[in-house]
Amino acid sequence: MIVELLAHRAHAAAVDDDIPVHVARMRATKKALENGCKEVLWLDAHEHKYVEEVGTSNAFFMIGDEIITAPGSPGPRRRRG
């Protein structure tokens, strides 16, 4: 996974006012793949410190013994069998 520091998932102006949002997403995905990563972790457009989204995957974080998921998320799941 790569953290995108220049573009924002829903705010392409952080890169260039003339670049549509979907182009910024495609560039970030291409950069991730070129660096051996399959996903892009997007930070918030205002403070650049809060996780906003992780590409096409569901993400969760473990801090100590607590599992943190997005609001409304069913949380991490395990495969059975």
C-alpha positions in Angstrom: 0.0 0.0 0.0 1.3 3.5 -0.8 0.2 6.7 0.9 -0.8 9.4 -1.7 0.6 12.7 -0.4 0.1 15.0 -3.4 -3.4 14.2 -4.8 -6.6 13.7 -2.9 -9.4 11.2 -3.7 -12.1 13.8 -4.1 -10.1 17.0 -4.5 -7.9 17.0 -7.6 -7.0 20.7 -7.2 -4.4 19.7 -4.7 -2.4 18.5 -7.8 -3.5 20.9 -10.5 -6.7 22.8 -11.2 -6.8 21.4 -14.7 -6.6 17.7 -13.7 -10.0 15.9 -13.3 -10.4 13.9 -10.1 -10.4 10.5 -11.9 -7.1 11.3 -13.6 -5.5 12.1 -10.2 -6.8 8.7 -9.0 -5.5 6.9 -12.0 -2.0 8.5 -11.6 -1.9 7.5 -7.9 -2.9 3.9 -8.7 -0.2 3.8 -11.5 2.4 5.1 -9.0 1.4 2.5 -6.5 1.7 -0.3 -9.0 5.1 1.0 -10.2 6.3 0.8 -6.6 5.1 -2.8 -6.0 1.9 -1.8 -4.2 -1.7 -2.7 -5.1 -3.6 -0.1 -3.1 -3.5 3.7 -2.5 -4.2 5.1 1.0 -5.9 8.5 0.6 -5.6 11.2 3.3 -8.0 14.0 3.9 -7.7 17.0 1.7 -7.6 19.6 4.4 -5.2 18.4 7.1 -3.4 15.5 5.3 -3.4 13.4 8.4 -6.7 11.5 8.6 -7.3 8.4 6.5 -10.1 9.0 4.1 -10.2 5.9 2.0 -8.1 2.9 0.9 -8.5 2.3 -2.8 -10.8 -0.7 -3.5 -10.1 -2.5 -0.2 -11.8 -2.3 3.2 -9.2 -1.1 5.8 -8.9 -1.5 9.5 -6.3 -0.5 12.0 -5.3 -2.1 15.2 -4.2 0.2 18.0 -3.3 -1.7 21.1 -6.1 -4.2 21.5 -8.7 -2.0 19.7 -9.7 -2.6 16.1 -10.7 0.6 14.3 -12.9 0.5 11.2 -14.8 3.0 9.2 -18.2 4.1 10.7 -20.9 1.6 9.6 -18.3 -1.0 8.5 -19.0 -4.5 9.6 -15.3 -4.8 10.6 -12.6 -7.2 9.5 -13.8 -10.7 8.4 -12.0 -14.0 8.4 -12.3 -16.6 5.8 -13.7 -19.9 7.0 -12.8 -23.3 5.8 
